[in-house]
Amino acid sequence: MSGESVSFRITRTTEDLAQTVAALSQRLLKLEQRLGAMQLQVDQLGGQPEADPDDLRRLDQVSALLADCRSLLEQPMEGSETPSAAEPLWRDDHTEDDLAA
């Protein structure tokens, strides 16, 4: 290989890299401009997006369901005795060996 061939390749590679860096710089500038425009838009809207009416309705329904569940849990069960706080709800007669089997 001659020295001119190697020099040409280095020059060509350097030019390709310079073009790539220039293209990336242009894309970066465009992205920064878009980001700035988006930030300005968010600032103009007050920074808080509007709530979707459907989402608000669903949240109200969920709140109502939670309130219903809480009221059901607070009501005593009819026709059954409530266990005392001292009595466990399950029997712990089994040892760890029984459970492993």
C-alpha atoms as a printed R data frame, in Angstrom:
    type eleno elety resid chain resno       x       y      z
1   ATOM     1    CA   MET     A     1   0.000   0.000  0.000
2   ATOM     2    CA   SER     A     2   1.207   3.414 -0.757
3   ATOM     3    CA   GLY     A     3   1.224   6.342  1.613
4   ATOM     4    CA   GLU     A     4  -1.148   8.247 -0.644
5   ATOM     5    CA   SER     A     5  -3.785   5.488 -0.372
6   ATOM     6    CA   VAL     A     6  -3.667   5.501  3.431
7   ATOM     7    CA   SER     A     7  -3.757   9.293  3.535
8   ATOM     8    CA   PHE     A     8  -6.810   9.294  1.236
9   ATOM     9    CA   ARG     A     9  -8.622   6.823  3.499
10  ATOM    10    CA   ILE     A    10  -7.865   8.878  6.610
11  ATOM    11    CA   THR     A    11  -9.030  12.054  4.885
12  ATOM    12    CA   ARG     A    12 -12.198  10.336  3.654
13  ATOM    13    CA   THR     A    13 -12.959   8.920  7.111
14  ATOM    14    CA   THR     A    14 -12.348  12.304  8.696
15  ATOM    15    CA   GLU     A    15 -14.738  13.949  6.228
16  ATOM    16    CA   ASP     A    16 -17.392  11.317  6.935
17  ATOM    17    CA   LEU     A    17 -17.022  11.875 10.667
18  ATOM    18    CA   ALA     A    18 -17.272  15.645 10.210
19  ATOM    19    CA   GLN     A    19 -20.493  15.232  8.208
20  ATOM    20    CA   THR     A    20 -21.925  12.904 10.832
21  ATOM    21    CA   VAL     A    21 -21.080  15.349 13.631
22  ATOM    22    CA   ALA     A    22 -22.639  18.213 11.662
23  ATOM    23    CA   ALA     A    23 -25.831  16.197 11.058
24  ATOM    24    CA   LEU     A    24 -26.038  15.224 14.728
25  ATOM    25    CA   SER     A    25 -25.524  18.856 15.765
26  ATOM    26    CA   GLN     A    26 -28.381  19.945 13.500
27  ATOM    27    CA   ARG     A    27 -30.670  17.273 14.939
28  ATOM    28    CA   LEU     A    28 -29.703  18.307 18.466
29  ATOM    29    CA   LEU     A    29 -30.553  21.942 17.713
30  ATOM    30    CA   LYS     A    30 -33.952  20.938 16.305
31  ATOM    31    CA   LEU     A    31 -34.685  18.762 19.356
32  ATOM    32    CA   GLU     A    32 -33.698  21.582 21.717
33  ATOM    33    CA   GLN     A    33 -36.014  23.955 19.842
34  ATOM    34    CA   ARG     A    34 -38.878  21.462 20.058
35  ATOM    35    CA   LEU     A    35 -38.233  20.955 23.765
36  ATOM    36    CA   GLY     A    36 -38.247  24.708 24.329
37  ATOM    37    CA   ALA     A    37 -41.541  25.042 22.442
38  ATOM    38    CA   MET     A    38 -43.081  22.207 24.470
39  ATOM    39    CA   GLN     A    39 -41.911  23.753 27.750
40  ATOM    40    CA   LEU     A    40 -43.403  27.079 26.712
41  ATOM    41    CA   GLN     A    41 -46.682  25.337 25.896
42  ATOM    42    CA   VAL     A    42 -46.741  23.636 29.299
43  ATOM    43    CA   ASP     A    43 -45.992  26.934 31.038
44  ATOM    44    CA   GLN     A    44 -48.835  28.632 29.168
45  ATOM    45    CA   LEU     A    45 -51.262  25.915 30.216
46  ATOM    46    CA   GLY     A    46 -50.372  26.515 33.836
47  ATOM    47    CA   GLY     A    47 -48.405  23.318 34.237
48  ATOM    48    CA   GLN     A    48 -51.470  21.278 35.162
49  ATOM    49    CA   PRO     A    49 -53.357  19.302 32.528
50  ATOM    50    CA   GLU     A    50 -57.139  19.401 32.534
51  ATOM    51    CA   ALA     A    51 -58.880  16.471 34.141
52  ATOM    52    CA   ASP     A    52 -60.787  14.206 31.803
53  ATOM    53    CA   PRO     A    53 -64.520  14.167 32.683
54  ATOM    54    CA   ASP     A    54 -64.695  10.387 32.124
55  ATOM    55    CA   ASP     A    55 -61.797   9.847 34.523
56  ATOM    56    CA   LEU     A    56 -63.471  12.051 37.134
57  ATOM    57    CA   ARG     A    57 -66.723  10.087 36.777
58  ATOM    58    CA   ARG     A    58 -64.845   6.784 37.171
59  ATOM    59    CA   LEU     A    59 -63.057   8.085 40.265
60  ATOM    60    CA   ASP     A    60 -66.386   9.129 41.763
61  ATOM    61    CA   GLN     A    61 -67.749   5.625 41.121
62  ATOM    62    CA   VAL     A    62 -64.687   4.055 42.721
63  ATOM    63    CA   SER     A    63 -65.078   6.321 45.756
64  ATOM    64    CA   ALA     A    64 -68.730   5.289 46.065
65  ATOM    65    CA   LEU     A    65 -67.779   1.600 45.818
66  ATOM    66    CA   LEU     A    66 -65.112   2.029 48.496
67  ATOM    67    CA   ALA     A    67 -67.598   3.756 50.788
68  ATOM    68    CA   ASP     A    68 -70.083   0.891 50.237
69  ATOM    69    CA   CYS     A    69 -67.397  -1.695 51.023
70  ATOM    70    CA   ARG     A    70 -66.399   0.135 54.202
71  ATOM    71    CA   SER     A    71 -70.004   0.318 55.380
72  ATOM    72    CA   LEU     A    72 -70.466  -3.409 54.682
73  ATOM    73    CA   LEU     A    73 -67.325  -4.244 56.618
74  ATOM    74    CA   GLU     A    74 -68.476  -2.190 59.593
75  ATOM    75    CA   GLN     A    75 -71.884  -3.881 59.786
76  ATOM    76    CA   PRO     A    76 -72.134  -6.931 62.060
77  ATOM    77    CA   MET     A    77 -72.967 -10.169 60.302
78  ATOM    78    CA   GLU     A    78 -76.574 -11.265 60.898
79  ATOM    79    CA   GLY     A    79 -77.179 -14.655 62.491
80  ATOM    80    CA   SER     A    80 -73.583 -15.318 63.393
81  ATOM    81    CA   GLU     A    81 -71.526 -14.658 66.413
82  ATOM    82    CA   THR     A    82 -68.632 -12.312 66.021
83  ATOM    83    CA   PRO     A    83 -65.389 -13.824 67.266
84  ATOM    84    CA   SER     A    84 -63.870 -12.160 70.246
85  ATOM    85    CA   ALA     A    85 -60.666 -10.275 69.814
86  ATOM    86    CA   ALA     A    86 -58.865 -12.793 72.002
87  ATOM    87    CA   GLU     A    87 -59.859 -15.778 69.840
88  ATOM    88    CA   PRO     A    88 -57.903 -16.322 66.648
89  ATOM    89    CA   LEU     A    89 -59.885 -16.743 63.436
90  ATOM    90    CA   TRP     A    90 -58.032 -19.993 62.678
91  ATOM    91    CA   ARG     A    91 -56.680 -22.858 64.673
92  ATOM    92    CA   ASP     A    92 -52.934 -23.205 64.853
93  ATOM    93    CA   ASP     A    93 -52.833 -26.906 65.846
94  ATOM    94    CA   HIS     A    94 -50.529 -27.860 63.004
95  ATOM    95    CA   THR     A    95 -46.786 -27.787 63.318
96  ATOM    96    CA   GLU     A    96 -44.408 -26.773 60.578
97  ATOM    97    CA   ASP     A    97 -43.703 -30.500 59.900
98  ATOM    98    CA   ASP     A    98 -47.421 -31.133 59.228
99  ATOM    99    CA   LEU     A    99 -47.559 -28.232 56.833
100 ATOM   100    CA   ALA     A   100 -44.471 -29.374 54.942
101 ATOM   101    CA   ALA     A   101 -45.948 -32.835 54.322
